[in-house]
């Protein structure tokens, strides 16, 4: 566990070194760090740790996980929850970690996938590849999420629930509830999400790196994912049967193997590009 100062904020970061494997040397090597971006409000870096982060590190990839601004153990300022600030946070964090001189592979879950795509569009030279897990890409999702978060904010305002959970020694639930209350009622997060721009087909066409999009079979986000892979030149869609928005809970290892294969392909492509440069 570490605290890193970036963009004038303290971020909670965990960094997993790449294990040495027979395939991790040579061109590309472990030289494309995999950086994880989690979802909104009650999510944090821990959701990636066992399903994907450890397997990627064991397969020879350097891994960086961090709590987004205001989430988990990172600092919670009152404002700056728009996508532009998130991109600046990520760029500054990579610089603080000494990783600003090389492209990275971004893995984003849910809203983290949105931020990963914003980063690829704003800083294409920084992103060697994308893995987007259940990414909300369409305008209706944004409207629905804002409505959902607004209702949650009202239910948490001046609520006795965190104190009651603490009295029952349900510390983790109490902590997550308190974080949700602080984010929704004492920051500009909802307004920043509501004012954010939605993606267009032109945005999808502008993404030049290899992209793996993963959705659950029953997810309402599948149509947006299909539109993305129809338009992006290097997009691939994987549908996981029997699941909805909870693809990180996929029990059979299909998600893990799909992400490992894509990460290896991104590393090979980056190595080939370095040799031809």
C-alpha positions as CSV (number, residue, x, y, z in Angstrom):
1,X,0.0,0.0,0.0
2,X,1.3,3.5,-0.8
3,X,0.1,7.1,-1.0
4,X,1.3,8.9,-4.1
5,X,0.9,12.7,-4.6
6,X,-0.3,13.5,-8.1
7,X,-2.2,16.5,-9.5
8,X,-2.0,18.0,-6.0
9,X,-4.0,15.1,-4.5
10,X,-3.1,12.0,-2.5
11,X,-3.9,8.7,-4.2
12,X,-4.0,5.3,-2.7
13,X,-1.9,3.1,-5.1
14,X,-0.9,-0.6,-5.2
15,X,1.8,-1.7,-7.6
16,X,2.4,-5.3,-8.5
17,X,5.7,-6.2,-10.1
18,X,5.8,-8.4,-13.2
19,X,6.8,-12.0,-12.4
20,X,9.6,-13.3,-14.6
21,X,8.2,-15.6,-17.2
22,X,9.7,-17.2,-20.3
23,X,7.6,-14.9,-22.5
24,X,8.2,-11.7,-20.7
25,X,11.6,-10.9,-22.1
26,X,12.7,-9.5,-25.4
27,X,10.8,-6.9,-27.4
28,X,7.8,-5.6,-25.5
29,X,8.8,-7.6,-22.5
30,X,7.0,-6.4,-19.3
31,X,7.2,-3.0,-20.8
32,X,3.5,-2.2,-21.1
33,X,2.2,-1.7,-17.6
34,X,-1.5,-2.6,-17.0
35,X,-3.3,0.2,-15.2
36,X,-6.8,-0.5,-13.6
37,X,-9.6,2.0,-13.4
38,X,-12.6,1.0,-11.2
39,X,-16.2,2.0,-11.2
40,X,-18.2,4.7,-9.3
41,X,-18.9,5.4,-5.6
42,X,-18.6,2.2,-3.6
43,X,-16.1,0.6,-6.0
44,X,-12.3,0.7,-5.4
45,X,-9.1,-0.9,-6.5
46,X,-9.8,-4.1,-4.5
47,X,-12.4,-5.3,-7.0
48,X,-9.7,-6.0,-9.5
49,X,-7.1,-7.6,-7.2
50,X,-7.9,-11.3,-7.3
51,X,-9.9,-11.7,-10.5
52,X,-7.4,-9.9,-12.8
53,X,-4.5,-8.0,-11.2
54,X,-2.7,-11.0,-9.6
55,X,-3.1,-13.2,-12.7
56,X,-1.7,-10.4,-14.9
57,X,1.3,-9.9,-12.6
58,X,1.9,-13.6,-12.5
59,X,1.8,-13.7,-16.3
60,X,4.6,-11.1,-16.5
61,X,2.8,-7.8,-16.6
62,X,3.6,-4.9,-14.3
63,X,0.3,-3.9,-12.7
64,X,-0.9,-0.6,-11.2
65,X,-4.1,-0.2,-9.2
66,X,-5.3,3.0,-7.6
67,X,-8.4,4.4,-6.0
68,X,-9.9,7.1,-8.2
69,X,-10.3,10.7,-6.8
70,X,-12.6,10.6,-3.9
71,X,-12.9,6.8,-3.8
72,X,-11.5,4.2,-1.5
73,X,-8.5,5.6,0.4
74,X,-7.7,8.4,-2.0
75,X,-8.2,12.0,-1.1
76,X,-11.7,13.3,-1.5
77,X,-11.8,17.0,-2.8
78,X,-15.1,18.7,-3.2
79,X,-14.8,19.0,-7.0
80,X,-13.1,17.7,-10.1
81,X,-15.0,14.5,-10.9
82,X,-15.3,15.2,-14.6
83,X,-13.6,13.0,-17.2
84,X,-11.0,15.7,-18.0
85,X,-9.8,15.8,-14.3
86,X,-9.7,12.1,-14.2
87,X,-7.5,12.0,-17.3
88,X,-5.2,14.6,-15.7
89,X,-5.1,12.6,-12.4
90,X,-4.1,9.5,-14.3
91,X,-1.4,11.2,-16.4
92,X,0.1,12.9,-13.2
93,X,-0.1,9.6,-11.3
94,X,1.9,7.8,-14.0
95,X,4.4,10.5,-14.0
96,X,4.8,10.3,-10.2
97,X,5.3,6.5,-10.6
98,X,8.0,7.0,-13.3
99,X,5.8,5.6,-16.0
100,X,5.2,8.7,-18.1
101,X,7.8,7.6,-20.8
102,X,6.0,4.5,-22.0
103,X,2.5,3.6,-23.2
104,X,0.2,1.7,-20.8
105,X,-2.7,-0.8,-21.2
106,X,-5.8,0.6,-19.4
107,X,-8.3,-1.8,-18.0
108,X,-11.5,-0.1,-16.9
109,X,-14.6,-1.5,-15.3
110,X,-18.0,0.2,-15.7
111,X,-17.4,4.0,-15.4
112,X,-13.7,3.2,-15.3
113,X,-14.1,2.0,-18.8
114,X,-15.5,5.4,-19.8
115,X,-12.5,7.1,-18.2
116,X,-10.1,4.7,-20.0
117,X,-11.7,5.6,-23.3
118,X,-11.6,9.3,-22.6
119,X,-7.8,8.9,-21.9
120,X,-7.2,7.1,-25.1
121,X,-8.9,9.9,-27.0
122,X,-7.2,12.7,-25.1
123,X,-3.8,11.1,-25.0
124,X,-3.5,8.5,-27.7
125,X,0.3,8.2,-27.4
126,X,-0.1,7.2,-23.8
127,X,-2.4,4.2,-24.4
128,X,-1.1,1.0,-26.0
129,X,-4.3,-0.9,-25.5
130,X,-7.7,-0.9,-23.8
131,X,-9.8,-3.5,-22.0
132,X,-13.3,-2.1,-21.3
133,X,-15.4,-4.2,-19.0
134,X,-19.1,-3.3,-19.1
135,X,-18.3,0.3,-20.4
136,X,-21.2,2.7,-20.3
137,X,-20.8,4.4,-23.7
138,X,-24.3,5.7,-24.5
139,X,-26.2,8.9,-23.5
140,X,-29.1,7.0,-21.9
141,X,-26.8,5.3,-19.5
142,X,-25.5,8.6,-18.2
143,X,-29.1,9.9,-17.7
144,X,-30.1,6.7,-15.9
145,X,-27.0,6.8,-13.7
146,X,-27.5,10.4,-12.7
147,X,-31.0,9.6,-11.7
148,X,-29.9,6.6,-9.7
149,X,-27.1,8.5,-7.9
150,X,-29.5,11.4,-7.2
151,X,-32.0,9.1,-5.5
152,X,-29.1,7.4,-3.6
153,X,-27.9,10.8,-2.4
154,X,-31.3,11.7,-1.0
155,X,-31.6,8.4,0.8
156,X,-28.1,8.9,2.4
157,X,-28.4,12.5,3.4
158,X,-28.5,12.8,7.2
159,X,-29.1,9.0,7.3
160,X,-28.4,7.1,10.5
161,X,-27.4,4.0,8.5
162,X,-23.6,4.5,8.8
163,X,-23.8,4.9,12.5
164,X,-26.1,1.9,12.8
165,X,-23.8,-0.3,10.8
166,X,-20.9,0.7,12.9
167,X,-22.8,-0.1,16.1
168,X,-23.4,-3.6,14.6
169,X,-19.7,-3.9,14.0
170,X,-20.3,-4.1,10.2
171,X,-17.3,-1.8,9.7
172,X,-16.8,-2.5,5.9
173,X,-20.4,-1.8,5.1
174,X,-20.4,1.3,7.3
175,X,-17.2,2.6,5.6
176,X,-18.6,2.1,2.1
177,X,-21.9,3.8,3.1
178,X,-20.0,6.8,4.5
179,X,-17.9,7.1,1.4
180,X,-21.0,7.0,-0.8
181,X,-22.6,9.7,1.3
182,X,-19.6,11.9,1.2
183,X,-19.2,11.5,-2.6
184,X,-22.8,12.0,-3.5
185,X,-23.8,14.7,-1.0
186,X,-20.5,16.7,-0.5
187,X,-18.8,16.7,-3.8
188,X,-19.7,17.7,-7.4
189,X,-19.6,14.1,-8.6
190,X,-23.3,13.9,-9.8
191,X,-23.2,17.3,-11.5
192,X,-19.9,16.5,-13.1
193,X,-21.2,13.2,-14.6
194,X,-24.4,14.9,-15.7
195,X,-22.5,17.6,-17.6
196,X,-20.0,15.2,-19.3
197,X,-20.1,14.7,-23.0
198,X,-21.1,11.4,-24.5
199,X,-19.2,9.5,-27.1
200,X,-19.9,9.6,-30.8
201,X,-19.1,7.2,-33.7
202,X,-16.3,9.6,-34.7
203,X,-14.8,9.0,-31.2
204,X,-14.9,5.3,-31.7
205,X,-13.3,5.6,-35.1
206,X,-10.5,7.7,-33.7
207,X,-9.3,4.9,-31.3
208,X,-6.3,3.4,-32.9
209,X,-5.1,0.9,-30.3
210,X,-6.4,-2.6,-29.9
211,X,-9.5,-2.8,-27.7
212,X,-11.2,-5.7,-26.0
213,X,-14.8,-4.9,-24.8
214,X,-16.4,-7.4,-22.4
215,X,-20.1,-7.4,-21.5
216,X,-22.5,-9.7,-19.7
217,X,-25.1,-11.3,-21.9
218,X,-28.0,-9.7,-20.0
219,X,-26.4,-6.2,-19.7
220,X,-28.2,-3.2,-21.0
221,X,-24.8,-1.9,-22.3
222,X,-24.4,-4.6,-25.0
223,X,-25.9,-2.4,-27.8
224,X,-23.4,0.4,-27.1
225,X,-20.6,-2.1,-27.1
226,X,-21.7,-3.6,-30.4
227,X,-21.8,-0.1,-31.9
228,X,-18.3,0.6,-30.6
229,X,-16.8,-2.6,-32.2
230,X,-18.6,-1.9,-35.5
231,X,-16.9,1.5,-35.7
232,X,-13.5,1.1,-34.0
233,X,-10.9,-0.3,-36.3
234,X,-9.4,-2.7,-33.8
235,X,-12.2,-3.5,-31.5
236,X,-13.3,-7.0,-30.3
237,X,-16.4,-7.8,-28.3
238,X,-16.7,-10.7,-25.9
239,X,-20.1,-11.6,-24.4
240,X,-20.1,-13.6,-21.2
241,X,-23.2,-15.8,-20.9
242,X,-25.5,-15.7,-17.9
243,X,-24.1,-12.4,-16.6
244,X,-25.2,-8.8,-16.4
245,X,-23.2,-5.8,-15.2
246,X,-21.2,-8.1,-12.8
247,X,-18.6,-9.5,-15.2
248,X,-15.8,-9.3,-12.6
249,X,-17.7,-12.1,-10.8
250,X,-17.5,-14.5,-13.7
251,X,-16.8,-17.8,-12.1
252,X,-15.3,-19.9,-14.9
253,X,-12.1,-18.1,-15.7
254,X,-13.3,-17.0,-19.1
255,X,-12.9,-13.3,-18.3
256,X,-9.4,-13.9,-16.8
257,X,-8.2,-15.8,-19.9
258,X,-9.7,-13.3,-22.3
259,X,-8.0,-10.4,-20.5
260,X,-4.7,-12.3,-20.3
261,X,-4.8,-13.1,-24.0
262,X,-5.6,-9.4,-24.9
263,X,-2.8,-8.1,-22.6
264,X,-0.3,-10.4,-24.3
265,X,-1.5,-9.2,-27.7
266,X,-1.1,-5.6,-26.6
267,X,2.4,-6.3,-25.4
268,X,3.4,-8.0,-28.6
269,X,1.9,-5.1,-30.7
270,X,3.8,-2.5,-28.6
271,X,7.0,-4.5,-29.0
272,X,6.6,-4.8,-32.7
273,X,5.9,-1.1,-32.9
274,X,9.0,-0.3,-30.9
275,X,11.2,-2.4,-33.3
276,X,9.8,-0.8,-36.4
277,X,10.1,2.8,-35.0
